[in-house]
Amino acid sequence: MANETAEAFNGILQSSINTDKVMEVMSNNAIKQAEELNTTLTYLQHVSSIIENNTAAAEESSAMSGEFIYHAQKLEMMLADYKLI
């Protein structure tokens, strides 16, 4: 009976050791994933900044184009009053 109990406890101990090893691997994998997610977040923040800058530049370009068209139309109207001889 004592031998059976000792064997059972050894089995429990071995299972606990195996569980600890699995948990350690899972913990290390979770740490690696967290690091990769942080790296991805950093890249996405850079991309977001670039997109914001491009959006601002596009808006400014659009405004300048509208102003250019306005002035071109105004110039065309002014030139319509003149005739070349």
PEQUI-V467156 format. One record per pair of residues at least 4 apart in sequence whose ideal C-beta (glycine too) atoms are under 6 Angstrom apart, sorted by the first residue. I is the first residue (numbers start at 1). J is the second residue. Records with the same first field share a line. If there is no record, write none. Layout:
BEGIN
I=J / J
END
This chain:
BEGIN
none
END
